Amino acid sequence: GAIGYFGFNGNLDINIVIRTFLIKGKKAYFQVGGGIVYDSDPAEEYQETLDKAKALIQALRLSPKVAVKTA
């Protein structure tokens, strides 16, 4: 997906969402992804995605207001 805006003056600013949080009530939701190009290595991309997820979980664990429960 992408996050961004279209301005009334014709401006456009968007980015690819590769790691993001949504904290709603007492629950935190996150997703990770990546950009695949012609010479991407599937195994390396998969590992990079797992590493991004681990980093988000670690960030939650460091937050004093969030209790982390992983599956």
Backbone torsions as a table, in degrees:
resi	resn	phi	psi	omega
1	GLY	NA	-177.0	-179.7
2	ALA	-142.2	151.3	174.5
3	ILE	-124.0	137.0	178.3
4	GLY	173.2	-161.3	179.7
5	TYR	-148.2	154.5	169.3
6	PHE	-111.4	121.4	-179.5
7	GLY	-86.4	153.1	176.7
8	PHE	-64.2	-20.5	179.4
9	ASN	-89.8	6.0	179.2
10	GLY	96.9	-5.1	177.9
11	ASN	-68.6	149.4	177.3
12	LEU	-139.5	130.9	176.6
13	ASP	-142.0	110.1	179.7
14	ILE	-135.8	162.6	174.7
15	ASN	-144.2	163.5	176.8
16	ILE	-84.2	131.5	-179.4
17	VAL	-85.3	106.6	179.2
18	ILE	-111.3	-12.8	171.3
19	ARG	-160.3	127.7	-177.5
20	THR	-157.1	153.7	177.7
21	PHE	-115.3	151.7	163.5
22	LEU	-137.3	118.1	176.8
23	ILE	-107.3	120.1	-176.3
24	LYS	-131.3	113.2	-176.9
25	GLY	64.7	-124.6	179.9
26	LYS	-100.7	12.9	-178.9
27	LYS	-119.2	143.7	175.2
28	ALA	-116.2	131.1	177.6
29	TYR	-115.6	142.1	175.7
30	PHE	-146.5	160.4	174.5
31	GLN	-141.8	152.4	176.6
32	VAL	-132.7	157.8	178.9
33	GLY	-163.6	-166.4	-179.1
34	GLY	-159.8	170.8	176.5
35	GLY	-102.1	120.2	-179.5
36	ILE	-97.9	130.4	177.3
37	VAL	-122.8	176.1	-174.2
38	TYR	-51.0	-46.4	-175.0
39	ASP	-100.6	22.4	176.5
40	SER	-64.7	142.9	174.9
41	ASP	-97.7	118.3	-175.7
42	PRO	-54.8	-42.5	-179.0
43	ALA	-65.3	-40.6	178.6
44	GLU	-68.0	-39.3	178.1
45	GLU	-64.4	-41.4	178.3
46	TYR	-61.4	-47.6	179.9
47	GLN	-62.4	-40.4	178.7
48	GLU	-62.2	-38.4	178.2
49	THR	-65.1	-42.9	176.6
50	LEU	-62.3	-40.8	178.8
51	ASP	-62.5	-39.1	177.5
52	LYS	-63.5	-42.1	179.3
53	ALA	-63.7	-43.1	179.0
54	LYS	-61.1	-39.0	179.2
55	ALA	-64.6	-39.6	178.5
56	LEU	-66.9	-41.1	177.8
57	ILE	-62.9	-41.9	178.1
58	GLN	-62.4	-40.5	177.7
59	ALA	-61.2	-40.7	176.8
60	LEU	-63.8	-42.4	-179.9
61	ARG	-62.0	-30.9	-179.7
62	LEU	-79.7	-13.4	-179.7
63	SER	-76.7	127.6	-178.6
64	PRO	-69.7	-15.5	-175.8
65	LYS	-103.6	1.8	-174.5
66	VAL	-122.6	126.2	172.5
67	ALA	-94.2	129.8	-175.1
68	VAL	-101.9	128.9	174.1
69	LYS	-128.3	115.9	-179.5
70	THR	-105.8	155.1	-179.2
71	ALA	-77.2	NA	NA
